[in-house]
Amino acid sequence: MSEMNQIQKNLYQLLVELDEIFKKYDIEYILAAGAMLGSVRNRRFMPWDDDIDLYITRDNWNKLVHVLETEDDILPEGRSFVYNENTPYYCNPLARYVNLNTTTIYVSQSLPAKSCGNQIEFFIFNPMPVGEEAEKEYMDLMHVYTELVSPYFVVNKETSLEDWQKHYELYEHYCKRIEAEGEEKVLKEIEYTLTHYPEECDHYMMTWGIRNHVYKSEHYQLEPEMGKFEDGEFPLGYKPEGFLRGAYGDSWMYIPVYEEQIFHNAVRNDYLPFEEYTKRYLPKINRESVFKKFRINKHNNAGVFYKQRKIDMLIAKEKIYVGSFHVSKDLEGKDDYLRSLLEERKYDELSKEFESYLKLQKTKDALFFNIQVPISDKNLATYLFSLIGQGEYYNVPKFLRTREAQEEPLNDEFNEIRNIVQICHDISVARYDEKDIGLVKELVDKYESEYPDLIDILRAKIWIMEKEAESVDDYKKIDELCSHVLSMYPFDGETMAYNAQAKSECGDKDAAMDLYRKSVDNTRNGIIWQKVEDESGISRMDMEAELIEVLNNEN
């Protein structure tokens, strides 16, 4: 296993310290976001990770605050807790545990100048009221609360234009109340409403606003699983894979390529206290005056946001309209030819044919505004079937949503695609989340006759056989099935990994090692990467870390 970089070492030390404090005072928490992903997939930091997030329920957060405010000498030297109630100008629903001897300064934290070191963030979850309508009202109130709290930027900027209009009307309503009644009174009223529903609930919602994170209450209330993370073991909640699927979708087990990895932009120094930076600019500004201007600017920005987004949408539509001429030229008259490539499983050739379409359809504006690049239904269906054939069913829904937003109804092929995606989803949940062999068998038996060559069904059959294998003869049967699958899908890295294990158990070590190496080059499934590392010692994560370091240096 590759070593942690310096910021990861600093963050891990903070996590160990917090874990000791929480155990001492019987405070419950779980790893969140990237740390949970890293633990479940590969038992360590993702190579590019530069933060750690934790989930904590409101009751446990209140318990922690009580301990911090009533007990002496809880925190190690050079540490602090930063949250709204104890830090002027902080204005953030996330609380942070900060290393004062390091520097990580984000623009939105430069004015409060307290949460400016390597830090662990706390996402606080509240019980939601029961019932669909009550939950919707709760979510709307949570969104407007996070908007009102933060003066530094528009929080809910990723919401749709339709939802933004309703959000802004509620925001304006509370802004007028604040002007008439005072900010403290209004915000405390909203906070009380959001934080005083009983713990006996169906769902919890995170106090953030930037994204909707709503999870079943069982993830917090039932006995948590423990997960290895670097050198320690930490709580992951009940069935953490359910958390990950809710947060990241059906592709949570896949490692993103370099271009999709998230790095946080900040002024960083892992060895120098952030006060060495903040003391240079704080004496030169009037923080109260600047803070008031931030609030005024935020209100103005929120007021023009809807109009600006409508303009952005019109511009995006024009850009896509112009760009679509290249798409039409590349795909014109090729409907039957592309379908023949699909039937022959020539996925690389198909990807090249759809390259100009994908470049345009996957732009941020096209996805956000649900703009469909002009393409025939037959060609779109061909591409979506090719994704399914490559085991990438989880990438299909975003294309379907865009197509559904158009006026023309979906044809039978799209309905079949939706049905296959649901089958693959159900199998994935049964395998990864529930780890239920019986349920996976039931799904395979139900759908195999209709879709005998569906890669997700074939992978599930291999998975079942591997789970139940007890003898060399069992592994020979796995080898035979893997060979059959690879004859149809020669670059399926997941199948290669199971085939490698089967060959190893049958005594063909050289062939096994060759397949292990090929498998990690032909899949980005982190669970498979860890399986290969456990069985062969080949660490694709170490290779990834080296590659990221090289690419970062080049950039």
N, C-alpha and C positions, 0 to 999 in steps of 0.2 A: 504494500500500500504506500502510495506517495505521501510525503510529508505535507502537513498543512502549511499554507503560507503564513506570513506574520499576522495579518489581520484575522485569519481564521484561528490562529493560536490565541490571540487576544480574546476573540469572541467565545471560544471554547472555555477559556478560563472564567469568563463571566457566567457562562451557563453552569459550570461546576459550582461556582459560588452561590448562585441562585438556588440550585438544586439542594444544596446543604441548608440554606435558610428555610426553604419551603418544607423540607423534611422536619426540621426542628420545630416549626410552628404549625405543622399539619395543614399546609396550604396546597391545594391541588392545582396542577397545570398540565399542559401537554405541549410537546413540540408542534410547531405549525409550519405551514408553507414549505419553503425550501429545505428547512431542517428536517421536517417530517418526510419529504420526498427523499432526501439524502439518506435518511435512516432506513426507510422501507425498501428503497431500491438497491442501495449499495453500502449502507452502514457507515456513511461518512459524509463530509461536505461534498457537494457538487464542486468541481474544480473552479468554477467561476464565482462561487458564492461569496458575498462580502457582507452578509448580515445573518442574524438569527431572529426568528419570530417565535413567540409563544402565544398559545391560546389560554385564556383564563376566564372563568365565569364571574359574573358580577359579585356573587357572594364571596368567592375566594379573593377577588380583588379587594373588596371591602375589608376582609380579614387582614390582608397584607397591609393596607393603608393603616389600619388600626395598630398593627404591630410596629410599623415604621414611626408612627406618631407617639407611641406610648413606651416603647422599649429603647434602651440606650445601647450604643455601640453595636448595632446589628450589622452594619455594612463594613466591609473591609476598607482599609485606608485607600484613598484615591478613587472612591466610588460614590455615585449619587443616584437617587431615583428622581426622575423628572416627570411631572404630570400637571394637569391644569391647575389643581388647587394649591400647589406649592411653588409654582413658577410663573412670575409675571410675564405677560406677552407670549406665553407658550401656545395656548389656543389650539390644541390638538387632541382628538379623542384617543390617540395612542399614547400609552405611558412608556417610558424608556428607563432602562438601567444602564448607566453610563460609566465608562472608564475615563476618568478625568485626566489621565496621563497620556492620552492619545488624541488625535484630531480626525474627526469626520464631520465636516461642516456642510450641511445642505443649505441652499439659499433660503428656504422657508424657516430655517432655525437660526439664521444669523442674527436676527433681532433679539430674541430671548437669550441666545448665547449661553445656554446651559446644557442642551442636549447636542453637544458638538464633539463628542469623542466616539470611539468604537462603542457600539451600544446594542442592547437586546431590546426589541420592541414587544409590547404587550397588546394583543388584540383582545378586547374585553367583550364577552358575549352575554347578552341579556335574554331571559325567558320572554317569549312572545305570547300574545293572547291566542286563545284557541279559536279556530274558525277562519275560513278563507278570507272573508271580508275584513274581519278584525286584523288579520295578519297584513293585509294590503294597506290598511290605514296605518298600522304600526310602521311598516316599511317607508311609507311616504313621510311620516313624522320623523323617522330616523334620518332620512335623506336631508330634510330641511334643517334638522338640528345640526348635522355635520356642516352644512353650508353656512349656517349662522355662526357657528363657533369659529370657523377659520376665516381670518381676514386676508390671508396671504395669496390665495388662488381660488378659482372656481373649482369646487370639489367634485360635483357630479357632472363633469363635462363629457363623460362617455355615454350619458343617457341618450336615448333617441330624441329626435326633434319633437315628436308627439308627447312623449313623457316629460320633456323639459318644460313645455308650456305649462303643464299642470304643476310641475315642481316650482317653477318661477312664481306662479300665482300664490302658492302657499308661502314661499319665501318672502314675497312682498307683504303678504298679510302679517307675518310675524315681524318683519322689519318695521312696519307701521306701529305695531304694538310695542316694540322695543323703544321706538321714539317717544311714544306716549307714556309708557309705564316704567321704562328703565330696563336695561339689558339683563341685569342680575335677576330680577324678578321673573322675567319671561323665560330665560334659559333654565332657571331652577324648576319652573313649572313643567317645562318640556322634559327635563332630565328625570323628574319624579315620575312622570307618566311612562317614560321609556324603561325605567329601572325597577318598577315595583309590581310587575306581574308575578304571580306565584311560580315557584320552581316546578310545580306539577304542570308541565306544558308539553306540547308536541315538538316544538322547534325553538332553537336559539338563533339570534341574529347578532352579527358582529357590529360593534360601534365603529364604523369607518366611513361609509358613504361612497368611496371611490368605486367599490364593487359590492354587489349583493352577495353576502356569504351567509346562507341560512342552512343550518344542519339539524338533523333529528336530535332530540334531547338525549337519546340513548347513548350517543357518542361521548357525552360528558358524564352521564349518571351511572352507567354500568362500569364494571371493573376494567380499568385501562390495560392495554397490552404494553409491555415494555419492549423497547427497541434499542439495538446497539447503535451508537453514534460515536464514531471515533473510538476513544478508549473507555467510554462509559455506557451505561444503560439508562434510558430516560423514558418517561411515560408518553405514549402515542395516542391515548384514547381508545375507546372501544371500536374495533374494526376500522383501523386508520385508513385502509384502502378506500372506504366509503367517503371519508373526509377528502382524500386526494381526488377521487372521481368528481365529487361535488365542486371542488375548487379549480381543477385543471381539465375536467372532461375525461372522455374515454381514452385519451392518449397519455394519461398521467404517467404510465410506466416507461414512456419513451424519452430518451435524452435529446433535448433540442440541439439542432446544429448551431454552429458558432454564431451565425447571423441572428438567431432567435434567442440567444442567451441574454439574460438581463443583467446589466451592470449598472450600478448606481453612481451617478455623477456627483462628486463631492470633492471638497478640498480635503486631502488625506495626508496624515503623517502618523505612522503607527508607533512612533517613538517620542514624539514631542507633545506636551500638554496643549490642548486647544486654547488655553488662556493666553499662550504666547501669540496667538493670532487675534483673538477677540479684544485683548487689551489695546491693540493698536488702532482699532476703529471705533469702539464703543464710546470713548471720551469725546469723540469728534461729532457725535450725533445726539439729538434730543429724541430719545426713544419714545416718549409719550406723543410728541408731535408726529413722528414718523408712523407710529402705530395708528393714530387717527386717520392719517392720509391713506394708509393701507386699507382701512375699513371703507373709506369713501370710494377709493379706487375699486375695491372688490364689488361694492354695490353697483357702481357704474358698469363694470365689466359684465356682471350678471344681467344687467338690463339690456345690454346690446348683444349678449351671447346668442340669443335665438335668431336675431336678424343676421348676425355674422355667419352662423351655421347654415342658414338658408342660402346665403350667397355662396358659401363653400360648397354646398350641395350642387348648386347650379353650375359652378365652375367645374366640379368633378364630373358632372354629367357631360359637359362639353369636351373635357379632356378624353373621357372614355369613348365618346362618339367619334372623335377624330382618330384615336388610337385603334378603334374597331375596324377601320379600313384595312389595316394590316392583317387583322385576324380573319376578316372575310376573304382576303386574297389568299392567305395561307391554307384555309380550309375549304375553299370553294370547290364544289363538285367531288369532294372526297368522302362523302358519307358512307358509301358502301365499302370503299377501300379501308377506312378506319375501322369499320366493324369487322372486316376480315382480319385485321391486325389483332383486334381484341380476341376473336375466336381462336387465333393461333398463339395467344398469350405473349405477343411481342410488345411487352410493356415499355421497354426502352424506346422503341421506335414510336410508339404512341405518344410518349412524353415529349419527344422531339417535335412531333406534328402539332401538339397542343401548346407548344412553348410560348408563342406570342399571346395566345388566349389567356394562359395562366398568369403571365407577367402582368396583364392588365386586370384580370378578374381578382387577383390576390392583393391588389393595392389596398392600402388602408381605407381610402375613401370609398372604393367600390364595396368593401365589406361593411363599412359603417353605415353608408346610406342605402344599402341593399340595391345597388345598381348592377344590372345584369349586362355583361358584354354580349352584344348580339351574336347568337350562335344557334344553330338548329337544335331542336329537341333531340333529334337522333344523335347528333354529335355530342351533345352534353351528356346524354345517357351513356354513350360509349365511354366517355371519359370517367363517369362515375362508376360504371361497371369495372373499369380498369383499376380504379382505386380499391374497390372491394376485392378484386382478384389478387392484388398485391398485399392484402391484409391490412389496408388502410381505410377500413370502413368509417373510422372516427373522423376522417377528413371530408366525408360526403355531406353531412348535414348543413354545413355552411353554404355549400353550393345549392342544395335543395331549398334552403330558406330564401336565398336570393331569387331562385326561380319561382317559388311560391308567391313572392311579392309582386309578380307580374300579373296582368289581367287574365291571360289565357289559363284555363284549368290544366292540371297535370294529367298527362296521359297514363295508360296502363303501365308502361315501362317505369315511369317514375314511382308509381305506387308499388311496383315490385321491388324497386331499389330501396324504398323506405322500409318495406317488409324485411328485406335481407339485412339491412342495417340494424333493425330491431333484434333479429335473431343473433347477429354477431355481438351486439351489446349484451344481450342476456347471457350468452356463453362467456363473455369476458367477465361479467359480474360474478357468475358462478365459479369461474376459475380463480380470478385474482382476489375478489372481495370476500366471497363466501368460502372459497377453497373446498367446495362441496362436490366430491366425486360423484355421488348419487345424482345430484342435480345436473351436473355436466352430462352424465350418461343419458339422463332423461331427455335433455335438449338435443343431444346428438341423435338418439333414437327417433325423436320426433321429426327432425328435419333432414336427416342424411339421405333418405330416399328421394327427396325433392331436389336437394342440392349436394349430390355426392362428391363433387369436386371443389366445393367451397373451401378455401384455404383455412378459414377459422374453424370449420368443423373438422378438417383433417388434423389441424394442430391440436384440437381438443381431444381427438381420439388418441394421438400420440401421448399427450399429457396423462390421460387416464391409464394407458398401458404402462407408462413409466412409474406412476404412483403405485400400481399394483404388481410391478415386476418383482419376482422372488428368485428366479433362476436364470441360467444362461439361455435356456430355451425361450424364456420370456423376452430377453433382450435381443435374441435373434429375430423374433417376430417384430419387435420395434424397428430393428435394422431394415427388415424387409419393407415395412410400411413407410419408413423414412425415405428409402430408395425410390419407392413408388411416388411419393409426394414430390421429391426433388426431380424426378423425371418430368413432372408437370410444371413445377415452380423451382427451377434450378438455382435461384439466388435467394431462397428463403433462409435467412440466417437462423431463425428460431428452430426450424426443422433440422438444420445442420448441427445445432448444439445438442439436440436429443439424439441424433444419429451418432454423434461423436461419443456420447456417453454409452450408447448401446455397443459400439465397436470396442470401446475400452473394456466394458464388462465381458465382452466375448474374447478378449485377449489381443486384439489388433491395436496396440498402443500407438504405433506410428500413424496409421490411418486416422485414429481418434484425434491426435494432436493436430494433424493437418486440417481436419474438419473444425476443431475448436478455433483455430486461427481464422479460418474462412468465415466462421459463423459470426464473430464479433465485427468483421468487416462488412457483413451483409445484413445487419440489423442494428437499430439504435434502442432496442428494448433493454432498459437497464436491469430488469430482472434476469434476463438471459445473460447479460454481461456478468452479473454476479454469479450466476450458476456456472458459467465457464471458468471464472476465477476460482471458485470453490473447488471445482473438479480437476482443473488443469494447471492452475497457477498463472494463467495468462490474464493479465489485468488490462482490459480495454479502457478502464477509467484512468489508469496511469498514463496510457497512450494519449487519452483525451486531454489530460492535464498538461502534458508536454506540448501538444499541438496548440492548446489555448495560449500557453506562455509564448510560443513562437509567434502566433498571430497577433497577440497583444503587443509584442515588441515591434512587429512590423507596422502596427497602426499607431 
